[in-house]
Amino acid sequence: MTLMQIALKNIRRRISKMTFILLGLVIGISTIVSVYSILEIMKTDMTKHVSEYGANTVLTADTGEIAFTYGGINIPEVLYDVKKMTMEDISVIDQLPLRSMIRVISPKIFGVLQIKEQNVIVSGSDLKSDFALKPWFKLKNDSDITNNSEIAPTESTEDGEYVEAPKLDLTRMELTSLPIFGSNILLGAVIAQNLDLNTGDSLELNGQVFSVVGILQENATQEDYQILMDIAAAQDLLGRPGEVNVIELGLDYSLGSEDILLAQIKTALPEVKITNLRKASLGQDEMLSNLTRFGVSVSILILLIGMLVVALTMSAAVRERTREIGIFRAIGFRKSHIVKIILIEGFFISVIGGIIGYITGMAVTIIAVPLLVDNSLTVQWHPWLLLAAIALSVIIGALASLYPANLATKLDPVIALRFI
Amino acid sequence: MPKPLIIIDNIKKTYKSNGEDVNVLKGISLNICKGESVAIMGQSGSGKSTLLSILGGLNPPTTGRIIIDDIDLYNLSQEKRSDFRREYLGFVFQQFQLIPYLTALENVMLPLTTTNYSAKIKLEKAEKVLEQVGLIEARHRLPNQLAGGEQERVAIARAIVNEPPLILADEPTGSLDTKTGNSIMDLFQELNESGLTILMVTHNPRNTSYMKQTVTMKDGLLRLENEDFLPNEPDIKAMYGGIV
């Protein structure tokens, strides 16, 4: 018989009271775990979204907007003085004094075409640059492609010769080496499915025949719905030669001042609207930090309430055990032995509370995440979070056990045994 | 005259009740030699249980000393007094006072919990005393699975497992029928014959026949059986067997 055995046997005997104590801890710990996990996933989600626009600065044509009111009914964003960007703007950017800060320049043009009574978006860009900015772009797996895994011979507009495109592969490296120029196009996952097209198929757009050289994996981004092609081919197809809708820039902030570069761009291209994604994301970061602070505050409050529940319930349990503690004292247990028994009980319940709290918190996270952020994000089961949950639970349990343990030492064994 | 094992020296105990002093013990002196068995009789409220709790190191007297085996009990720190109880005293409480969630064997092993004996020795000692009280077969039963007399035997086994020189018993047959009570008193008698000193509080006159000596408490003072008053001044004490 050891003090630990006594403590464990008492836990087993007072299972309902111990369950109540456990509940106090589980609620506190699971709240902390779920708040922490959800906030972490929201951060990941935000980071993913920002990095999806691997470009951290986007240039668009500046347009005037005006809202009209007709008897209280608003017609917003009526555009006027619509300006256009051109490929010449790229040359202007290339000559900026701080050009060295710009890692990637990716001009883009967008247009809408109708195929089989469906509106489809055509996106023209320098695809090599675009891929450099979007590392998550991957081709669909061979096994995902229902037929024609071999690409049919396609015509290269570069030299007018037929070349055989390489067999599709899954790796990104091979994606970047695909011959995406001229009449070769890539399809987003959704548009490919909607048009029932596979790699190697041909697609007629405005009378021109294009060859599908690859289909992208689904990314839950706008590219899923787009036909991607070289910018020159897109400008030609859309009948808008030299036009650019968007210029995405990948800036390297370590090479100079972001503000100076943006000021240079504004001076060189006064009719261009500059959107700084990094600053926008920093703003989101601040919002998330505030949310984190709020979450932590709520968690601490719940944890304190949980601690109070544990302390009160354990104190009540100690009072119930007055006679038992009196017996222990009478047969030679020191006060420190009684304290140890109470603390061991608190420790075991806390460890169990930490484990169950972690599992419950993660379960809440799994349920809540799809409602709050991107479905594609998976909840990570961090072992260190489990250890942290247990450690926190043990600290809370130990703190909450101190009062009842102290109470136990103050019990008069004489009164406890009703000697008098 | 043999050297006393227990010296109760002019013990007084006063409680506050509703702001007034209540003198429960008014000056008790008694010497008890090793191997004695003493029954302390008295009506409820006479102070006998208070005396027992003071003797057990659980309840410091207002004045006076308790010396057991040359150790002044209330000169010890609280923690040392706990150790003293474990090594020198075996308690048998009213209504058995077994721990309900521990088996008979585990209850008996309780006083050994805080000792340095190995688990094997603790088990051997507990089984030995359970054998001695005739309950080895019931060692794995919980208290609520035992009859009253069996529970009392477990309580006695728990009191003697540490091999203390002194047993303090408080109304050990109070909750038992006559037959079971007699068998328990037989057991106490056997323990006394084996050399244990026993001090028993009881208000059952039948129990006194199993004890070598009987004293009576009345109004906080000690009286010998059939004597009107036992003076507590040391210089006029008379010797009655082992009781001085």
Interface residues (C-beta under 8 A of the other chain):
Chain A: M1 T2 L3 Q5 I6 K9 N10 R12 R13 R323 E324 I327 F328 R329 A330 I331 G332 F333 R334 K335 S336 H337 P413 V414 L417 R418 F419 I420
Chain B: V24 S49 T50 L52 S53 G56 L58 N59 Q78 E79 S82 D83 R85 R86 E87 L89 F91 F93 Q94 Q97 I99 P100 Y101 L102 E106 M109 L110 P111 L112 T113 T114 K122 R158 N162 D170
